Amino acid sequence: MSKDNQRKSLVELVDLALCWTGVIIWVLVIFHLSNHTGSQSGQLSIGLADRIKQVFEIVFPNITVNIADLNIFLRKSAHFFTYAVFATLIINVLNIKKMKSNKAMAITFIFCMFCSIANEAYQVFVPGRGGEFIDVIIQSAGAGTGILTSFVWSKKGNDIISSLPDIAELG
């Protein structure tokens, strides 16, 4: 194996390790947040909703914000965006492994759904929490959005790179 090939293999291995580290850390974050009791989770989201409400009412003084509705919106948005990020991290690993796009997207979506179902099932055993099917749907929608965004982004990136002149042509 030439030095160039060895270097490429090492870079790919480091990239793969970093991407897997991101996936593992994100899974730990998801399950850590799921481990919060209902009271802890509620305090976290209500505290954030209250801060956002205060800022919103300063910026838009004529509009009244319902804290309960804002809290629900924030909680469900957190489910969506958490899994959008999760799917993006997973698909990056599969892209480094040079997996075909359709297969990578399917595996990522199935894995995210599995984790979502496992996460909601786990919450049944956490005091004050409960697993909700609607959360699985929201998390799956987030995962799908993350997958599609990654796919479009990578295609746009490839189009941009392929449109650049070859370095040899510049010299």
ZIKAHU-V860016 format. One line per field, one symbol per residue. ss: DSSP state (2 for helix, 1 for strand, 0 for the rest). phi: phi as a letter, one per 20 degrees, with the letter a starting at -180 (. if undefined). psi: psi as a letter, one per 40 degrees, with the letter a starting at -180 (. if undefined). A space follows every 10 residues. Layout:
# ZIKAHU-V860016
ss->???
phi->???
psi->???
This chain:
# ZIKAHU-V860016
ss->0022222222 2222222222 2222222222 2222000222 2222222222 2222222220 0000002222 2222222222 2222222222 2222220000 2222222222 2222222222 2220000000 0022222222 2222222222 2222222222 2220002222 0
phi->.fffffffff ffffgfffff fffffffffg ffffeffgff ffffffffff fffffgfffc fededeffff ffgfffffgf ffeffgffff fffffffmff gfffffffff fffgffffff ffffeegndb fcffffffff fffgffffff ffffffffff ffefffgfff e
psi->hidddddddd dddddddddd dddddddddd ddddehiddd dddddddddd dddddddddg dehhhhdddd dddddddddd dddddddddd ddddddefii dddddddddd dddddddddd ddddehheii hhdddddddd dddddddddd dddddddddd ddeiiidddd .
